[in-house]
Amino acid sequence: MAKDIFLLNISGQDKPGLTSSLTCVLAEYGAKVLDIGQANIHDTLSLGILFEIKSGKKSASVLKDLLFKAYELGITAKFKPISHKDYENWVGLQGKDRYIITILGEKLKAEQISEVTKVISEKNLNIDSIKRLTGRLSLAKKEKYPRASIQLSIRGKIEDKTEFTKKFMDISHKLDVDIAFQEDNIYRRNRRLVCFDMDSTLIQTEVIDELAELAGVGAKVKAITESAMQGEIDFNESFKRRMKLLEGLSEDVLQNVAVNLPITKGARRLIDTLKSYGFKTAILSGGFTYFGHYLQKELGIDYVYANQLEIKDGALTGGYLGEIVDGNKKAEYLREIAKKEGIDISQTIAVGDGANDLPMLNLAGLGIAFHAKPKVKDNAQSSISSIGLDGVLYLLGYHDRHIDLIE
């Protein structure tokens, strides 16, 4: 029995019952729906229905009735006949690799989207869908926390992923926008553990620098901290040298520093959402357990691994207890927590800003350099530099409406 395939494209003012009315016409003629998709922008509908119908009188009649129904509804209907060969070629594409590209910024400009899609086009990749993840921005009111994100689902064969991501990194530097590239696999859709560095990631300060200021050795400690974060000197050596400079600092100052920790913009929104959706969270820090445990209670973090200050007679000795939590130790703890929770390492996320975060960023299923040093951004899988810590949610594919349900 000969059959025809048509692509019906509908555009016009969106209204309740529109899709129902059109599919009712198709149902009357026994049409088989092969594919369907819909998008709405500013109350304007774009609907596509790919359907198969018996050739001949039925085929002609269904097109006529669909056009009449579209006229009744005040919308535009266009038809395109699809050959069986073209349809089978299209079906054959579904086995190709799929990827997700997330674009983030305070505002998104046409130039930024143009440059990203140009790279996709040059590699002969198809864009299957484009989805806005952030809420609509008002033009009349000034946003307290402007942010914009769109997600592109692409399909095709990428020969050199390193070269592909480098092109996005170049665009990111040039146009001040964050671009994250991920494989669209089962692990991306089933992340279960998020591990955070603490200083300059979960909080907007380096605690050891604050303690140093209070101890009167601020400049010396800051110089060592910066050198370590840039990867210029070994973290363990820098840690010992900085600790020694804190010798004699009163224990009383620790509580005052803790209650005044500047929590990073978007951190509460991110962690509240993660907890509500069943994620486990951890602080893996080269900082101190004293402050990590304070944040654990404040934010509801599940695990804390950091360095323990040695305190005697109410003052810091300049020493520490246990092993130093350096970059390799952070990666080790990430693996340990994942194993304990029965989570595959590919289902984990690590977020950090310094060179000592790279081992865990590279081990995790998704490593995110957050407002990071250039060396870290260049060596991490993804980065966020334009908005707050809740940008992580957009890399996970969450829309603002999923997040606002929690708030």
FITOR-566792 format. One line per 5 residues: number of its first residue (from 1); their letters; for each residue x, y, z of C-alpha. Coordinates in Angstrom, 2 decimals. Last residue first. Layout:
// residues N
NUM	A	X,Y,Z ~ ...
END
This chain:
// residues 407
407	EILDI	12.89,28.88,46.46 ~ 12.46,25.25,45.46 ~ 9.85,25.73,42.72 ~ 12.01,28.61,41.47 ~ 14.73,26.11,40.54
402	HRDHY	12.66,24.00,38.16 ~ 11.13,27.20,36.66 ~ 14.66,28.59,36.23 ~ 15.45,25.73,33.86 ~ 17.84,22.97,34.92
397	GLLYL	20.13,21.51,32.25 ~ 22.98,20.46,34.55 ~ 25.14,23.22,33.05 ~ 22.27,25.55,33.97 ~ 22.44,24.42,37.60
392	VGDLG	26.19,25.15,37.75 ~ 25.35,28.79,37.00 ~ 24.12,28.80,40.61 ~ 27.69,29.72,41.54 ~ 27.28,33.25,40.25
387	ISSIS	27.61,34.78,36.77 ~ 30.24,35.59,34.11 ~ 33.18,33.37,35.08 ~ 31.88,29.82,34.83 ~ 34.22,27.21,33.35
382	SQAND	34.13,23.81,31.70 ~ 36.48,20.85,31.15 ~ 39.35,22.44,33.08 ~ 42.92,23.03,31.82 ~ 42.65,26.51,30.32
377	KVKPK	40.37,27.69,33.11 ~ 42.88,26.50,35.75 ~ 45.86,28.22,34.13 ~ 43.84,31.43,33.71 ~ 42.90,31.55,37.45
372	AHFAI	39.28,30.72,38.16 ~ 35.95,32.47,38.39 ~ 34.68,28.88,38.82 ~ 36.57,26.16,36.93 ~ 34.00,23.38,36.48
367	GLGAL	34.90,19.69,36.25 ~ 32.15,17.37,35.03 ~ 32.51,13.59,35.35 ~ 35.06,14.32,38.04 ~ 38.73,13.34,37.76
362	NLMPL	39.86,16.44,35.85 ~ 38.25,18.85,38.30 ~ 39.56,16.74,41.24 ~ 43.17,16.93,40.03 ~ 42.74,20.59,38.93
357	DNAGD	41.68,21.93,42.33 ~ 45.28,22.59,43.51 ~ 45.66,25.00,40.58 ~ 42.88,27.16,41.96 ~ 39.23,28.00,41.23
352	GVAIT	37.07,25.01,42.11 ~ 33.94,23.02,41.28 ~ 33.79,19.22,41.03 ~ 30.85,17.29,39.58 ~ 30.20,13.56,39.91
347	QSIDI	28.11,11.14,37.84 ~ 31.14,9.98,35.84 ~ 32.72,8.82,39.12 ~ 29.86,6.31,39.47 ~ 27.93,6.85,42.70
342	GEKKA	27.49,4.15,45.36 ~ 27.50,6.73,48.16 ~ 30.69,5.36,49.74 ~ 32.35,5.00,46.33 ~ 31.50,8.58,45.37
337	IERLY	32.76,9.82,48.74 ~ 36.11,8.00,48.32 ~ 36.63,9.17,44.72 ~ 36.10,12.79,45.72 ~ 38.32,12.26,48.78
332	EAKKN	41.17,11.03,46.58 ~ 40.73,13.95,44.19 ~ 40.97,16.36,47.12 ~ 44.04,14.51,48.42 ~ 45.76,14.97,45.06
327	GDVIE	45.14,18.71,45.15 ~ 46.31,19.17,48.76 ~ 44.59,18.32,52.03 ~ 47.57,18.15,54.37 ~ 47.52,15.02,56.51
322	GLYGG	46.65,15.04,60.21 ~ 46.81,17.97,62.62 ~ 48.23,21.40,61.78 ~ 51.01,23.71,62.95 ~ 51.50,27.44,63.48
317	TLAGD	50.64,26.92,67.14 ~ 47.34,28.76,66.92 ~ 46.26,30.17,70.29 ~ 43.91,29.32,73.16 ~ 46.45,27.31,75.19
312	KIELQ	47.10,25.04,72.21 ~ 45.41,25.04,68.79 ~ 46.45,22.92,65.80 ~ 44.34,23.80,62.78 ~ 42.68,20.95,60.92
307	NAYVY	42.93,20.89,57.14 ~ 39.87,20.16,54.99 ~ 37.32,17.43,54.22 ~ 33.65,18.28,54.76 ~ 30.71,16.10,53.74
302	DIGLE	26.90,16.54,53.54 ~ 26.57,20.33,53.15 ~ 23.49,21.94,54.71 ~ 24.32,25.57,53.92 ~ 24.92,27.11,57.36
297	KQLYH	25.76,23.86,59.15 ~ 28.33,22.79,56.54 ~ 29.52,26.37,56.25 ~ 30.55,26.34,59.93 ~ 32.09,22.89,59.45
292	GFYTF	34.23,24.19,56.58 ~ 35.30,27.18,58.66 ~ 36.83,25.11,61.47 ~ 37.80,22.39,58.96 ~ 40.41,24.71,57.43
287	GGSLI	41.48,25.58,53.90 ~ 42.90,23.18,51.30 ~ 39.29,22.29,50.74 ~ 36.98,19.50,49.66 ~ 33.50,20.67,50.68
282	ATKFG	30.87,18.07,49.81 ~ 27.36,17.77,48.40 ~ 25.02,14.82,47.80 ~ 22.24,15.41,45.27 ~ 18.62,14.44,45.97
277	YSKLT	16.71,17.03,43.92 ~ 15.90,19.18,46.95 ~ 19.54,19.07,48.07 ~ 20.76,20.30,44.69 ~ 18.22,23.12,44.68
272	DILRR	19.16,24.34,48.17 ~ 22.84,24.04,47.18 ~ 22.52,26.16,44.04 ~ 20.30,28.87,45.49 ~ 22.54,29.12,48.56
267	AGKTI	25.66,29.43,46.39 ~ 24.19,31.96,43.93 ~ 26.48,34.80,45.02 ~ 29.39,33.44,47.05 ~ 29.13,33.33,50.83
262	PLNVA	31.08,36.18,52.44 ~ 32.32,34.65,55.74 ~ 31.32,36.97,58.59 ~ 30.22,34.28,61.06 ~ 33.47,32.36,60.46
257	VNQLV	35.83,35.34,60.87 ~ 34.31,36.19,64.26 ~ 34.52,32.56,65.34 ~ 38.21,32.31,64.38 ~ 39.28,35.51,66.18
252	DESLG	38.97,33.95,69.65 ~ 41.59,31.28,68.84 ~ 44.29,33.93,69.26 ~ 47.06,34.08,66.62 ~ 50.35,32.87,68.16
247	ELLKM	51.71,31.14,65.04 ~ 50.04,32.36,61.87 ~ 53.35,32.72,59.97 ~ 54.06,29.02,60.46 ~ 50.79,28.19,58.76
242	RRKFS	51.79,30.16,55.68 ~ 55.08,28.30,55.29 ~ 53.45,24.91,55.84 ~ 50.73,25.63,53.27 ~ 53.23,26.91,50.68
237	ENFDI	55.24,23.71,50.98 ~ 52.14,21.56,50.61 ~ 50.85,23.60,47.64 ~ 54.09,23.35,45.63 ~ 55.06,26.66,44.06
232	EGQMA	54.13,28.40,40.79 ~ 50.72,26.76,40.46 ~ 48.90,30.09,40.19 ~ 47.09,29.26,43.40 ~ 50.43,28.60,45.13
227	SETIA	51.95,31.93,44.04 ~ 48.81,33.76,45.13 ~ 48.85,32.12,48.55 ~ 52.58,32.85,49.13 ~ 52.13,36.54,48.30
222	KVKAG	48.99,36.72,50.40 ~ 50.86,35.21,53.39 ~ 53.64,37.82,53.34 ~ 51.29,40.75,52.79 ~ 48.92,39.74,55.59
217	VGALE	51.47,39.11,58.36 ~ 49.83,41.20,61.11 ~ 48.01,38.25,62.74 ~ 44.63,39.73,61.83 ~ 45.81,40.17,58.24
212	ALEDI	47.09,36.57,58.28 ~ 43.72,35.28,59.42 ~ 42.10,37.06,56.47 ~ 44.69,35.60,54.06 ~ 44.09,32.10,55.47
207	VETQI	40.39,32.60,54.88 ~ 40.79,33.24,51.14 ~ 37.64,35.18,50.26 ~ 34.45,34.99,48.26 ~ 33.05,31.81,49.79
202	LTSDM	31.98,28.62,47.99 ~ 34.65,29.26,45.36 ~ 37.27,31.77,46.52 ~ 38.01,29.54,49.54 ~ 35.81,26.42,49.72
197	DFCVL	36.49,23.97,46.89 ~ 33.22,22.31,46.09 ~ 32.14,18.72,45.44 ~ 28.83,17.92,43.70 ~ 27.47,14.35,43.78
192	RRNRR	24.52,12.78,41.92 ~ 24.74,13.57,38.21 ~ 22.16,11.56,36.24 ~ 21.50,13.44,33.00 ~ 25.19,13.93,32.28
187	YINDE	25.82,10.27,33.13 ~ 23.25,8.99,30.60 ~ 25.03,10.75,27.74 ~ 24.91,14.16,26.12 ~ 28.64,14.78,25.91
182	QFAID	29.41,18.17,27.38 ~ 30.56,21.60,26.14 ~ 30.30,24.67,28.36 ~ 30.52,28.20,26.98 ~ 30.85,31.18,29.32
177	VDLKH	30.76,34.66,27.77 ~ 33.15,37.61,27.77 ~ 33.40,37.97,23.97 ~ 37.11,37.35,23.34 ~ 37.87,35.04,26.26
172	SIDMF	34.74,32.92,25.72 ~ 35.24,32.85,21.96 ~ 38.77,31.51,22.46 ~ 37.47,28.92,24.92 ~ 34.84,27.84,22.40
167	KKTFE	37.53,27.29,19.77 ~ 39.58,25.37,22.34 ~ 36.56,23.11,22.99 ~ 36.50,21.98,19.34 ~ 40.28,21.55,19.14
162	TKDEI	40.19,19.28,22.19 ~ 37.14,17.40,20.85 ~ 38.98,16.36,17.68 ~ 36.96,14.16,15.32 ~ 33.51,15.36,16.32
157	KGRIS	30.76,13.29,14.67 ~ 27.21,14.59,14.71 ~ 24.39,15.93,16.90 ~ 23.77,19.13,18.80 ~ 21.50,20.13,21.69
152	LQISA	21.94,23.83,22.40 ~ 21.21,25.23,25.85 ~ 20.58,28.91,26.54 ~ 21.52,30.96,29.58 ~ 20.97,34.49,30.82
147	RPYKE	21.80,36.15,34.10 ~ 21.08,39.53,35.66 ~ 21.13,39.60,39.48 ~ 19.35,42.68,40.79 ~ 17.59,43.09,37.43
142	KKALS	16.75,46.64,36.43 ~ 13.07,46.95,35.62 ~ 11.57,48.10,32.30 ~ 13.35,45.70,29.93 ~ 12.33,42.69,32.01
137	LRGTL	14.31,39.51,31.44 ~ 12.52,36.22,30.78 ~ 13.55,33.33,32.98 ~ 16.74,31.36,32.37 ~ 17.07,28.01,30.62
132	RKISD	16.28,29.00,27.02 ~ 16.26,25.93,24.78 ~ 17.75,25.38,21.33 ~ 17.09,22.06,19.59 ~ 18.51,19.58,17.11
127	INLNK	21.50,21.66,16.01 ~ 23.31,19.61,13.38 ~ 27.09,19.34,13.13 ~ 29.02,19.99,9.92 ~ 32.15,21.07,11.89
122	ESIVK	32.01,24.57,10.39 ~ 28.33,24.78,11.39 ~ 29.04,24.13,15.07 ~ 31.85,26.71,15.06 ~ 29.49,29.24,13.45
117	TVESI	26.86,28.43,16.08 ~ 29.23,29.60,18.82 ~ 30.23,32.79,16.97 ~ 26.61,33.69,16.20 ~ 25.48,33.10,19.80
112	QEAKL	28.12,35.52,21.08 ~ 27.43,38.09,18.34 ~ 23.67,37.99,18.99 ~ 24.27,39.06,22.58 ~ 23.50,37.15,25.76
107	KEGLI	23.12,39.01,29.02 ~ 24.76,38.29,32.38 ~ 26.32,35.31,30.64 ~ 26.01,31.60,30.01 ~ 26.00,29.43,26.85
102	TIIYR	25.45,25.70,27.32 ~ 26.49,23.26,24.58 ~ 25.11,19.73,24.88 ~ 26.40,16.86,22.76 ~ 25.00,13.91,20.83
97	DKGQL	26.87,11.23,18.92 ~ 25.14,9.82,15.85 ~ 22.63,6.93,16.03 ~ 19.71,9.24,15.28 ~ 21.14,10.17,11.89
92	GVWNE	19.76,7.04,10.23 ~ 16.20,8.27,10.76 ~ 17.02,11.32,8.62 ~ 18.39,9.11,5.84 ~ 15.22,6.99,6.08
87	YDKHS	13.04,10.11,5.69 ~ 15.07,11.37,2.76 ~ 14.66,8.02,0.97 ~ 10.91,7.87,1.74 ~ 10.53,11.29,0.12
82	IPKFK	9.19,14.14,2.23 ~ 6.38,16.37,0.97 ~ 6.41,19.85,2.54 ~ 3.26,21.45,3.84 ~ 2.64,24.96,5.19
77	ATIGL	-0.02,26.09,7.65 ~ -0.47,29.66,8.91 ~ -2.72,30.38,11.89 ~ -6.11,32.04,12.41 ~ -7.75,28.96,13.94
72	EYAKF	-10.42,28.67,11.23 ~ -7.75,29.14,8.53 ~ -5.65,26.38,10.14 ~ -8.70,24.10,10.12 ~ -9.25,24.76,6.40
67	LLDKL	-5.59,24.05,5.62 ~ -5.75,20.83,7.65 ~ -8.92,19.80,5.82 ~ -7.30,20.32,2.40 ~ -4.15,18.43,3.39
62	VSASK	-6.22,15.54,4.79 ~ -8.28,15.35,1.59 ~ -5.32,15.11,-0.78 ~ -3.69,12.25,1.13 ~ -6.94,10.42,1.64
57	KGSKI	-7.72,10.55,-2.11 ~ -4.37,9.13,-3.16 ~ -1.57,7.93,-0.91 ~ -2.25,6.61,2.61 ~ -0.85,8.98,5.25
52	EFLIG	2.45,9.41,7.13 ~ 3.07,12.33,9.44 ~ 5.77,14.82,10.44 ~ 4.25,17.46,12.68 ~ 5.99,20.81,13.32
47	LSLTD	4.69,23.56,15.56 ~ 5.99,27.14,15.89 ~ 3.77,29.20,18.17 ~ 4.00,32.90,18.95 ~ 3.10,33.91,22.49
42	HINAQ	6.54,35.59,22.95 ~ 8.45,32.53,21.68 ~ 6.78,29.11,21.81 ~ 8.30,25.88,20.50 ~ 6.71,22.62,19.35
37	GIDLV	7.86,19.25,18.06 ~ 6.26,16.17,16.49 ~ 7.62,13.09,14.75 ~ 6.31,10.07,12.82 ~ 2.59,10.70,13.43
32	KAGYE	0.55,8.03,11.62 ~ -2.54,9.32,9.85 ~ -5.85,7.46,10.26 ~ -7.81,10.08,8.32 ~ -9.94,11.22,11.26
27	ALVCT	-6.82,11.13,13.49 ~ -5.06,13.72,11.31 ~ -7.99,16.11,11.74 ~ -7.98,15.48,15.50 ~ -4.22,16.19,15.49
22	LSSTL	-4.93,19.70,14.22 ~ -7.63,20.52,16.76 ~ -5.64,19.13,19.71 ~ -2.55,21.13,18.77 ~ -4.61,24.35,18.77
17	GPKDQ	-6.61,23.60,21.91 ~ -5.42,26.64,23.88 ~ -3.94,29.50,21.84 ~ -0.59,30.43,20.33 ~ -0.61,33.14,17.69
12	GSINL	0.97,31.96,14.45 ~ 3.05,29.24,12.86 ~ 2.32,25.67,11.75 ~ 4.65,23.46,9.71 ~ 3.26,20.13,8.43
7	LFIDK	5.91,17.74,7.13 ~ 4.36,15.19,4.81 ~ 4.97,11.51,4.10 ~ 2.92,9.65,1.48 ~ 1.91,5.99,1.51
2	AM	1.55,3.30,-1.15 ~ 0.00,0.00,0.00
END
